[in-house]
Every structure is written in C-alpha cells, then in structure tokens.
Amino acid sequence: MTSDATRTDPPAADDGALRELITRARVVLWDFDGPICRLFAAHPAEKVANDLVGWLAERGLRGLLSEDERASVDPHVVLRAVDRRHPRSDLVTELEERLTQEELKAAAVAMPTPYADPLIRTWTALGTRLAVTSNNSPEVVRAYLEGRGLLPCFAPHLYGRTGELRHLKPDPHCLHRALNAMGAAPSHALMFGDAPTDCEAARRAGVPFLGYARDTHKGDRLRAAGARHVVDSLELPLRVLRE
C-alpha cells in the first residue's frame, strides 16, 4: 500500500487567505477518517452499520431504531441512536466495542489519503504540533498511525471516541481536550476535516477550519456548513508548506 497517488489534474486554486490559514497554524487538529485515510475503503461502513443493526435485531431490539436509522450507511448513526435511548448502558458499551472491533479490521486495510503522509511529516518537520480529533476509537487511530510509521508525529495527542457518546463531534469536546493538553489557543490552531460535523465543532471551539473534499458532493456539503476554505487535494497545503 503506497501513501501517495499520482494526481494528473491541477489542485484547487490557491489564494492569500488560504495560504495564511495554512502557514500561521502552530497546532493542527486532524480528523482521522477522510484527511488521513479512507478508513472504510476496503471494509465498507455500510456493511458495518448493517451488522450493528442486525446484532440489535437478533436481541429483539430492532425497534430501538427508526426506519431511517436502520437504513443508515453510517455506523455512528446507529451507535448514537441507541445511546440517545439508553445512555451509558451496558448495551451501548457492547455496541461501541463491536464498532471498535470493526474499525480495527478496517484500519488494517485502510487506504491512505493521497499526500497525507508527506503532509503530516512536513508539518511536523516545520515544528507544527499535530493532534487527531476524531469520532473513531483512539485505539483504531493509534493502530493505523503506528502501521504507517506516523505515530511519533501525533503521540500522545490522539483524542477519539470515549464512553460519553454525547461528546462526539459536532460537540467540540475532543478539540477542547487537544487544545488544553497542548496549551494552545484556538486562534493559533487549525482544524482539518472532511465533514460538516468537523466544521461545526471547529466553529464552536473558535478554531479556524480547513475542509478536505475528495469529490464535489463533499465539497458542497462543507461549504453549506459554513466552510470558507476547502481543498480537493492535500497536494495544495503540502506545496504551500514546501514553498
């Protein structure tokens, strides 16, 4: 598995505001699934979500979910739905553990986001401190980064899903944890994410946001959520740093 893919089309156009956003950051808070890798590229999230729904159905608990929740392709939707109805229960704990095990399987065959590895190493070499702020399990994040040789660029600052599922993004809890641990002011940080929940968490934490969208649909969703700066390739921030 290689870290970079060859890009034949040009990256999104640069501008002074975007360049300043990238270069002034002293701390970069990375979402995991998207900017760093495609976690479910070879172990589809839809199958994981269906398996969680099936596990609930086997226990006579299918009725805990609405029709839309049962049809969701996002396993976090299933987990959050059960937590809303039975917060801090043994059922939620077991469901979350099942999701973590599926995420670990996915991490073993995840696809690195093109240019992510060199961007991470370059930002680190320039003295910028990095953290992961994710809705995925920190155990999964650690396993993936260790496998890529990237863990020293982030450790110990891996802030992922906890037993308090109400703190998942768009709640800014994991961003606050990272900033407090690193002693960083929100204005000196940059949140790098690919989902509207990342954008909202950054806004609520007072952290500037840079969106990554690998397709037009994701880009439109980020802009609709209020993202002012969105790139369609990590080649652009990498090039800015190298210049």
Backbone bond lengths (Angstrom), bond angles and torsions (degrees), N, CA, C in turn:
res aa  C-N    CA-C-N  psi(-1)  N-CA   C-N-CA  omega(-1)  CA-C   N-CA-C  phi
1 M - - - 1.465 - - 1.519 108.71 -
2 T 1.325 118.31 125.68 1.446 121.65 -178.61 1.515 110.00 -98.17
3 S 1.336 116.63 158.88 1.451 120.41 -175.33 1.511 112.47 -87.70
4 D 1.326 118.37 -23.32 1.442 120.88 -173.93 1.507 110.86 -124.16
5 A 1.322 115.97 148.36 1.445 121.53 173.79 1.515 108.06 -114.98
6 T 1.318 117.19 147.24 1.445 120.92 179.17 1.518 109.36 -75.15
7 R 1.304 116.30 128.44 1.459 121.60 -179.22 1.513 108.23 -107.19
8 T 1.316 118.11 123.33 1.449 121.49 -177.45 1.520 112.12 -98.33
9 D 1.338 117.58 -24.92 1.453 119.59 177.86 1.511 109.35 -92.43
10 P 1.343 118.71 151.76 1.458 120.80 -175.32 1.513 111.84 -70.31
11 P 1.338 118.20 150.48 1.457 121.08 176.81 1.508 110.97 -69.57
12 A 1.335 115.45 168.32 1.459 120.56 179.40 1.522 109.99 -58.30
13 A 1.301 115.72 149.04 1.460 120.87 -177.34 1.526 110.78 -61.80
14 D 1.324 116.04 138.92 1.453 122.06 -179.85 1.521 108.79 -87.15
15 D 1.325 117.10 159.08 1.452 122.17 171.50 1.510 108.01 -149.66
16 G 1.323 115.89 165.85 1.452 119.98 -174.52 1.507 113.50 -61.36
17 A 1.338 117.11 -38.76 1.464 120.43 -178.68 1.520 110.98 -65.18
18 L 1.323 116.79 -41.27 1.461 120.56 179.05 1.521 110.31 -66.70
19 R 1.334 116.53 -42.32 1.465 120.21 178.66 1.528 110.68 -60.48
20 E 1.333 116.52 -42.34 1.464 119.77 179.56 1.526 110.60 -65.70
21 L 1.326 116.99 -40.04 1.461 121.64 179.15 1.527 110.88 -57.17
22 I 1.321 115.98 -42.81 1.460 121.40 -176.98 1.523 111.75 -73.88
23 T 1.333 117.00 -44.09 1.464 119.64 -171.60 1.522 113.94 -81.30
24 R 1.351 117.42 -22.88 1.465 117.55 -176.57 1.526 112.77 -85.28
25 A 1.327 117.63 -12.76 1.468 120.87 -176.75 1.528 110.79 -66.48
26 R 1.309 116.18 130.12 1.473 121.70 175.20 1.521 110.99 -100.72
27 V 1.332 115.49 -18.63 1.464 122.86 177.02 1.525 107.29 -137.13
28 V 1.326 117.43 131.65 1.462 121.05 178.09 1.524 108.35 -119.05
29 L 1.327 115.01 122.96 1.459 122.42 179.07 1.525 107.85 -99.57
30 W 1.313 117.08 111.94 1.460 122.72 -175.72 1.525 111.11 -96.33
31 D 1.321 116.27 130.05 1.448 118.31 159.45 1.527 106.75 -67.74
32 F 1.311 117.56 158.08 1.469 121.02 -174.79 1.526 112.64 -95.47
33 D 1.326 116.25 -63.66 1.462 121.02 -176.22 1.528 109.07 -77.99
34 G 1.310 116.56 102.86 1.460 122.72 -176.65 1.508 109.92 134.14
35 P 1.333 119.07 -78.97 1.458 120.10 -178.89 1.532 114.46 -67.86
36 I 1.333 118.29 -33.64 1.463 120.68 -178.60 1.520 111.34 -94.24
37 C 1.319 117.01 -41.11 1.465 120.91 -179.92 1.515 109.81 -158.64
38 R 1.322 114.92 166.28 1.469 120.53 168.00 1.520 105.88 -97.41
39 L 1.312 115.40 95.82 1.460 121.07 -171.57 1.525 111.96 -59.48
40 F 1.318 116.79 -42.72 1.458 120.37 -173.74 1.533 113.14 -102.17
41 A 1.323 116.67 26.89 1.465 120.13 -178.11 1.525 112.12 -61.34
42 A 1.328 117.36 -40.43 1.465 120.97 -176.95 1.524 112.58 -113.29
43 H 1.303 116.85 -3.31 1.472 122.63 178.85 1.522 105.68 -133.06
44 P 1.335 117.66 81.68 1.464 122.46 -163.59 1.527 114.90 -55.47
45 A 1.340 114.35 136.20 1.459 120.45 177.27 1.528 111.16 -61.41
46 E 1.332 116.63 -34.44 1.466 119.99 179.91 1.520 111.04 -59.89
47 K 1.339 117.07 -41.38 1.465 120.65 178.58 1.528 110.50 -66.33
48 V 1.323 116.55 -40.34 1.463 120.25 178.74 1.529 109.97 -61.98
49 A 1.330 116.91 -45.85 1.462 120.56 179.04 1.529 110.93 -61.54
50 N 1.332 116.53 -43.40 1.466 120.27 179.13 1.524 111.51 -62.78
51 D 1.332 116.16 -38.98 1.468 120.02 179.31 1.527 111.11 -65.53
52 L 1.331 116.72 -38.74 1.466 119.56 177.59 1.526 110.79 -65.22
53 V 1.323 116.45 -42.05 1.467 120.42 177.40 1.530 109.75 -62.60
54 G 1.350 116.14 -42.55 1.460 120.26 179.07 1.524 112.12 -63.28
55 W 1.321 116.33 -39.21 1.468 120.81 178.66 1.529 110.41 -62.28
56 L 1.328 116.75 -41.30 1.468 120.26 176.73 1.525 110.95 -65.29
57 A 1.340 115.92 -40.86 1.465 120.04 -178.79 1.523 111.20 -63.28
58 E 1.326 117.05 -38.35 1.460 121.13 179.38 1.527 111.50 -61.39
59 R 1.314 116.40 -24.38 1.463 121.48 -179.32 1.530 111.67 -100.09
60 G 1.309 115.65 12.72 1.458 119.86 178.43 1.509 113.89 72.28
61 L 1.333 116.63 23.95 1.462 120.79 -174.28 1.521 112.43 -114.11
62 R 1.313 116.77 17.57 1.462 120.25 -179.00 1.525 111.28 -58.71
63 G 1.312 116.52 -31.08 1.453 121.66 -178.51 1.521 114.24 -68.66
64 L 1.337 117.58 -10.37 1.466 119.76 176.17 1.520 111.65 -65.77
65 L 1.334 116.14 -22.30 1.456 120.89 -174.85 1.521 111.06 -106.87
66 S 1.323 115.86 145.10 1.457 120.27 172.31 1.525 108.82 -74.86
67 E 1.303 116.40 170.20 1.469 120.17 179.10 1.519 110.97 -61.09
68 D 1.329 117.11 -41.71 1.473 120.12 179.07 1.520 110.92 -65.44
69 E 1.322 117.48 -38.92 1.469 120.48 179.75 1.520 110.99 -66.97
70 R 1.326 117.12 -38.47 1.469 120.01 177.94 1.519 111.48 -66.16
71 A 1.321 117.34 -28.46 1.464 121.53 -177.59 1.525 112.89 -91.25
72 S 1.329 117.53 -3.11 1.463 120.30 -175.81 1.525 111.66 -65.82
73 V 1.329 115.68 145.54 1.467 121.50 175.86 1.528 110.40 -94.47
74 D 1.317 117.73 3.83 1.464 122.64 -177.88 1.530 109.04 -108.85
75 P 1.333 118.31 113.26 1.474 119.33 -179.66 1.519 113.38 -62.06
76 H 1.335 117.48 -25.02 1.464 118.94 177.91 1.523 111.59 -67.39
77 V 1.317 117.28 -29.34 1.468 120.33 176.45 1.524 110.05 -62.64
78 V 1.333 115.95 -42.89 1.465 121.15 179.21 1.526 110.11 -64.41
79 L 1.315 116.22 -47.47 1.466 120.53 -178.48 1.524 111.63 -61.61
80 R 1.308 116.89 -45.42 1.457 120.77 -178.66 1.529 111.28 -65.79
81 A 1.322 115.89 -37.47 1.462 119.55 -179.27 1.522 111.13 -62.52
82 V 1.327 116.53 -43.36 1.466 119.95 179.30 1.530 110.22 -68.43
83 D 1.316 116.59 -37.95 1.472 119.56 179.95 1.523 111.26 -65.85
84 R 1.320 117.69 -34.97 1.467 119.46 178.27 1.523 111.43 -63.67
85 R 1.346 116.24 -33.20 1.464 119.80 -177.06 1.522 112.43 -90.23
86 H 1.342 116.52 -27.67 1.474 120.64 179.86 1.534 109.62 -137.27
87 P 1.326 118.45 64.84 1.466 120.22 -176.01 1.520 112.50 -61.19
88 R 1.338 114.75 139.79 1.472 123.33 175.34 1.534 112.78 59.48
89 S 1.302 116.76 25.74 1.467 120.17 -178.92 1.526 110.80 -90.88
90 D 1.340 115.75 164.61 1.464 120.33 175.19 1.526 110.51 -62.41
91 L 1.314 116.36 -32.69 1.464 120.59 178.42 1.525 110.47 -61.57
92 V 1.309 117.51 -45.29 1.463 121.40 179.26 1.523 110.39 -65.48
93 T 1.327 116.48 -41.31 1.460 120.52 179.43 1.528 110.71 -60.02
94 E 1.331 117.08 -44.33 1.468 120.25 -179.60 1.523 110.93 -69.63
95 L 1.314 117.34 -38.74 1.465 120.19 179.05 1.528 110.61 -65.30
96 E 1.320 116.25 -40.90 1.471 120.25 178.52 1.517 110.96 -64.43
97 E 1.326 117.56 -39.08 1.466 120.87 178.36 1.525 110.68 -65.61
98 R 1.313 117.48 -38.41 1.457 120.40 176.99 1.533 110.72 -63.50
99 L 1.327 116.03 -40.28 1.464 119.61 177.07 1.523 110.73 -64.51
100 T 1.319 117.34 -42.13 1.471 120.54 178.66 1.521 111.01 -59.22
101 Q 1.331 117.97 -42.94 1.460 121.05 179.14 1.525 111.17 -63.65
102 E 1.325 117.12 -37.26 1.469 120.28 177.28 1.532 110.53 -68.96
103 E 1.322 116.28 -37.93 1.469 119.93 177.15 1.528 111.30 -65.02
104 L 1.317 116.95 -36.49 1.471 120.16 177.49 1.522 110.52 -64.58
105 K 1.331 117.08 -40.61 1.466 120.05 175.78 1.532 110.30 -61.44
106 A 1.324 115.72 -42.21 1.463 120.40 -179.85 1.525 111.24 -65.91
107 A 1.333 116.77 -38.91 1.465 120.41 -178.02 1.523 112.14 -62.30
108 A 1.325 115.89 -31.72 1.466 120.16 -178.58 1.528 112.14 -66.73
109 V 1.341 116.86 -23.09 1.470 120.73 -178.51 1.526 111.30 -125.83
110 A 1.336 116.81 19.97 1.464 120.89 -178.30 1.524 110.61 -66.95
111 M 1.323 115.49 154.24 1.459 121.65 -179.53 1.530 109.39 -101.42
112 P 1.328 118.02 119.59 1.469 119.36 178.13 1.523 111.05 -60.30
113 T 1.303 116.84 139.20 1.462 120.87 174.47 1.527 108.54 -67.79
114 P 1.324 118.25 131.40 1.469 120.05 -179.74 1.528 112.21 -52.55
115 Y 1.328 114.90 131.15 1.463 125.44 178.93 1.522 113.72 74.03
116 A 1.331 118.92 0.34 1.464 119.79 -178.41 1.526 111.76 -65.23
117 D 1.331 116.91 -46.61 1.466 119.77 -176.91 1.530 111.79 -59.14
118 P 1.343 119.64 -52.54 1.464 118.46 179.62 1.523 113.42 -66.29
119 L 1.337 117.76 -30.64 1.468 119.53 177.33 1.526 110.10 -65.52
120 I 1.322 116.39 -43.79 1.463 120.78 178.13 1.523 110.57 -60.83
121 R 1.319 116.36 -46.17 1.478 120.18 -178.40 1.529 111.21 -67.22
122 T 1.319 117.00 -37.52 1.463 119.95 -179.20 1.512 111.26 -69.06
123 W 1.332 117.59 -45.26 1.455 120.37 177.49 1.532 110.21 -58.96
124 T 1.327 116.67 -41.31 1.462 120.64 179.34 1.520 110.92 -64.54
125 A 1.327 116.66 -43.63 1.466 121.18 -179.34 1.527 111.91 -62.61
126 L 1.322 116.75 -28.10 1.459 121.18 179.47 1.526 112.64 -83.85
127 G 1.334 116.38 -0.21 1.457 120.43 176.05 1.515 114.59 93.19
128 T 1.333 117.61 4.40 1.456 120.63 176.66 1.521 109.31 -77.79
129 R 1.310 117.18 134.86 1.462 121.18 179.58 1.521 109.86 -89.35
130 L 1.315 115.78 140.19 1.458 121.61 -174.94 1.527 110.75 -119.43
131 A 1.327 114.93 147.32 1.462 121.98 174.50 1.520 108.08 -142.40
132 V 1.320 116.26 154.91 1.454 121.39 172.48 1.525 107.72 -103.60
133 T 1.327 116.54 129.83 1.467 122.38 175.79 1.526 106.35 -125.92
134 S 1.321 116.28 101.67 1.464 121.29 -165.18 1.517 111.87 -136.14
135 N 1.333 115.36 156.50 1.467 121.09 170.35 1.518 111.83 -88.06
136 N 1.324 117.37 -3.49 1.459 120.94 175.39 1.521 110.00 -83.30
137 S 1.322 115.88 165.25 1.455 120.35 178.90 1.531 110.66 -65.16
138 P 1.337 118.77 135.53 1.471 119.95 176.12 1.521 112.17 -61.63
139 E 1.328 117.37 -27.23 1.465 121.40 175.70 1.526 110.62 -62.52
140 V 1.311 116.01 -38.70 1.467 121.83 179.58 1.524 110.11 -70.44
141 V 1.324 116.48 -44.44 1.460 120.92 178.35 1.519 110.36 -58.88
142 R 1.327 116.85 -45.95 1.462 121.01 -179.92 1.520 111.20 -61.26
143 A 1.332 117.08 -43.64 1.466 120.73 -178.70 1.525 111.16 -61.75
144 Y 1.328 116.84 -43.07 1.461 119.57 -179.41 1.526 111.21 -67.01
145 L 1.326 117.08 -49.39 1.464 120.59 -177.62 1.529 111.37 -62.35
146 E 1.316 116.37 -38.48 1.461 119.93 178.53 1.523 110.17 -63.68
147 G 1.324 116.61 -40.81 1.452 120.40 179.11 1.510 113.31 -65.00
148 R 1.321 117.90 -27.85 1.462 122.45 179.26 1.518 112.34 -92.19
149 G 1.332 118.06 -3.48 1.457 120.77 -176.21 1.521 113.05 73.93
150 L 1.338 116.72 21.20 1.463 121.36 -176.02 1.524 113.66 -104.62
151 L 1.315 116.97 -3.54 1.464 119.25 -174.97 1.528 112.70 -57.78
152 P 1.355 120.20 -40.90 1.463 119.14 -179.90 1.529 113.67 -61.68
153 C 1.333 117.94 -20.26 1.463 120.56 178.59 1.524 111.82 -73.00
154 F 1.332 117.23 -20.38 1.457 121.87 -175.22 1.527 113.66 -118.11
155 A 1.321 117.00 -40.28 1.465 120.85 -170.96 1.524 110.77 -57.74
156 P 1.320 115.78 141.12 1.473 128.82 5.69 1.524 114.14 -93.55
157 H 1.319 117.34 16.40 1.462 120.20 -168.53 1.533 112.26 -90.45
158 L 1.328 114.79 72.89 1.455 122.65 177.07 1.528 107.71 -118.58
159 Y 1.307 116.98 108.75 1.462 121.63 -174.43 1.524 108.65 -118.82
160 G 1.322 114.91 101.57 1.449 120.71 -176.47 1.509 112.28 -121.68
161 R 1.318 114.91 -158.53 1.468 122.20 -175.77 1.527 111.45 -62.55
162 T 1.308 115.27 136.04 1.467 121.33 175.52 1.527 108.45 -117.53
163 G 1.323 115.94 -177.97 1.455 120.15 177.57 1.514 113.19 -68.21
164 E 1.325 116.89 -16.91 1.468 121.82 177.74 1.525 108.48 -90.69
165 L 1.323 115.81 84.42 1.462 119.93 -172.59 1.526 112.86 -68.56
166 R 1.315 117.25 -16.27 1.466 119.24 176.35 1.521 110.87 -66.55
167 H 1.343 117.12 -14.26 1.458 121.28 -179.91 1.524 113.05 -91.04
168 L 1.329 118.30 3.89 1.462 119.47 175.63 1.530 109.52 -64.22
169 K 1.333 115.90 149.17 1.468 118.36 175.22 1.527 109.26 -58.19
170 P 1.337 117.34 140.08 1.472 128.04 24.32 1.524 116.66 -83.55
171 D 1.330 118.79 0.57 1.456 119.04 171.32 1.535 107.81 -61.16
172 P 1.327 118.53 135.05 1.468 120.38 -175.58 1.525 114.37 -83.87
173 H 1.329 117.43 15.36 1.465 120.99 -172.94 1.526 112.48 -54.04
174 C 1.339 118.32 -48.00 1.469 119.64 -176.68 1.533 111.19 -68.26
175 L 1.323 117.63 -29.04 1.463 120.37 176.10 1.527 110.00 -69.25
176 H 1.326 116.42 -42.90 1.470 119.97 177.51 1.526 110.90 -61.91
177 R 1.329 116.54 -40.65 1.470 119.57 178.63 1.524 110.75 -60.11
178 A 1.327 115.97 -44.60 1.462 120.10 -179.27 1.531 111.33 -64.79
179 L 1.314 117.09 -47.35 1.463 120.71 -178.28 1.523 111.35 -63.36
180 N 1.320 116.92 -41.90 1.464 120.09 179.45 1.523 111.19 -64.99
181 A 1.332 116.75 -42.69 1.466 120.26 -178.59 1.524 111.70 -66.95
182 M 1.332 116.36 -32.39 1.462 120.47 -176.68 1.524 112.35 -94.48
183 G 1.321 115.83 -3.00 1.456 119.85 179.30 1.511 112.89 62.82
184 A 1.325 116.26 38.12 1.462 121.47 -174.60 1.522 111.32 -111.17
185 A 1.324 115.96 139.28 1.459 120.82 174.01 1.527 108.81 -77.34
186 P 1.323 118.09 143.96 1.465 120.45 179.17 1.522 113.61 -53.63
187 S 1.330 117.56 -37.17 1.463 120.71 -177.44 1.525 112.77 -69.49
188 H 1.341 117.45 -17.44 1.463 121.20 179.16 1.527 112.08 -95.94
189 A 1.341 115.40 3.70 1.459 120.51 -177.06 1.528 110.33 -109.15
190 L 1.325 115.10 171.86 1.461 122.66 175.42 1.519 107.54 -143.17
191 M 1.331 116.82 128.17 1.461 121.50 174.14 1.522 108.35 -95.33
192 F 1.330 115.93 129.64 1.454 121.76 -177.41 1.527 107.43 -118.42
193 G 1.338 116.96 108.23 1.453 119.70 -175.52 1.507 112.69 -145.58
194 D 1.337 115.27 172.47 1.468 119.62 -175.68 1.525 112.92 -124.45
195 A 1.327 117.96 9.48 1.463 120.37 -175.94 1.524 110.60 -130.26
196 P 1.330 117.30 151.72 1.458 120.07 175.51 1.523 113.21 -55.15
197 T 1.331 117.20 -32.27 1.471 119.53 177.75 1.530 111.29 -64.75
198 D 1.342 117.35 -33.48 1.466 120.81 175.74 1.523 110.41 -65.35
199 C 1.329 115.05 -44.14 1.462 120.71 -179.76 1.520 110.76 -62.36
200 E 1.325 117.03 -43.40 1.453 121.14 -179.38 1.525 110.98 -67.52
201 A 1.322 117.32 -41.44 1.472 119.89 178.52 1.524 110.58 -62.32
202 A 1.330 117.06 -41.56 1.464 120.75 178.50 1.526 110.87 -63.21
203 R 1.324 116.50 -43.39 1.469 120.67 179.61 1.530 110.36 -60.35
204 R 1.329 116.40 -44.55 1.460 120.14 -177.99 1.521 112.11 -69.97
205 A 1.336 116.73 -25.37 1.469 120.61 178.44 1.521 112.22 -89.65
206 G 1.341 117.16 -7.58 1.460 120.59 -178.72 1.513 113.34 76.21
207 V 1.349 116.67 25.18 1.463 122.26 -177.05 1.533 109.55 -104.85
208 P 1.335 119.09 130.63 1.465 120.72 174.52 1.521 110.67 -56.19
209 F 1.334 116.50 150.19 1.458 121.08 -172.47 1.517 111.42 -126.31
210 L 1.328 115.53 136.71 1.459 122.80 171.53 1.522 107.75 -122.15
211 G 1.324 115.97 122.51 1.451 120.50 -178.32 1.518 112.28 -94.31
212 Y 1.319 115.51 145.63 1.461 122.02 173.24 1.525 107.95 -118.82
213 A 1.324 116.57 126.09 1.461 121.42 -178.75 1.520 108.90 -134.03
214 R 1.335 116.52 115.72 1.460 119.27 -178.05 1.519 112.67 -83.02
215 D 1.347 117.12 -4.68 1.456 119.41 174.54 1.527 109.05 -148.86
216 T 1.330 115.18 169.33 1.464 121.09 -175.08 1.521 112.04 -62.73
217 H 1.333 116.52 -39.74 1.463 120.25 -178.92 1.517 111.06 -60.00
218 K 1.326 117.13 -46.05 1.466 120.27 179.94 1.529 110.59 -65.17
219 G 1.328 116.03 -37.76 1.454 119.42 178.28 1.515 111.98 -63.49
220 D 1.326 116.76 -42.69 1.464 121.02 178.71 1.525 111.14 -62.73
221 R 1.344 116.58 -39.92 1.460 120.12 179.96 1.527 111.10 -65.85
222 L 1.324 116.86 -39.42 1.464 120.12 179.23 1.524 110.79 -66.24
223 R 1.318 116.55 -43.70 1.469 119.34 -179.79 1.528 110.69 -66.26
224 A 1.328 116.37 -37.72 1.467 119.74 177.35 1.526 111.08 -63.86
225 A 1.345 116.29 -27.91 1.465 120.84 179.09 1.525 111.95 -82.76
226 G 1.334 116.70 -4.15 1.454 120.00 176.49 1.517 115.64 109.56
227 A 1.347 118.17 3.90 1.464 120.27 -179.75 1.524 110.30 -69.05
228 R 1.314 117.75 124.27 1.463 122.41 179.48 1.515 111.75 -86.54
229 H 1.324 116.10 -28.30 1.462 120.27 -176.76 1.519 109.15 -124.71
230 V 1.320 116.69 121.13 1.460 122.84 -179.53 1.525 108.31 -136.15
231 V 1.334 117.19 130.95 1.463 121.61 175.71 1.526 108.94 -114.35
232 D 1.335 116.05 148.58 1.461 119.84 179.74 1.514 112.10 -101.46
233 S 1.328 116.48 2.74 1.461 121.79 176.25 1.517 108.65 -154.56
234 L 1.331 116.21 143.78 1.459 120.01 176.52 1.520 111.57 -77.26
235 E 1.317 116.77 -2.39 1.462 120.29 176.15 1.526 110.91 -62.13
236 L 1.328 116.94 -35.54 1.461 119.76 -177.80 1.525 112.43 -65.62
237 P 1.342 120.66 -55.35 1.470 117.67 176.94 1.525 112.96 -60.97
238 L 1.327 117.84 -32.76 1.459 120.18 176.98 1.516 110.46 -63.07
239 R 1.323 116.51 -43.60 1.461 120.60 -179.49 1.521 110.75 -65.89
240 V 1.337 117.11 -39.77 1.449 121.11 178.22 1.527 110.31 -60.08
241 L 1.321 117.22 -44.56 1.471 120.64 -178.92 1.521 111.26 -67.13
242 R 1.313 117.01 -39.63 1.462 120.19 -179.06 1.517 112.52 -69.28
243 E 1.320 116.35 -26.76 1.468 119.56 177.38 1.521 111.90 -74.79
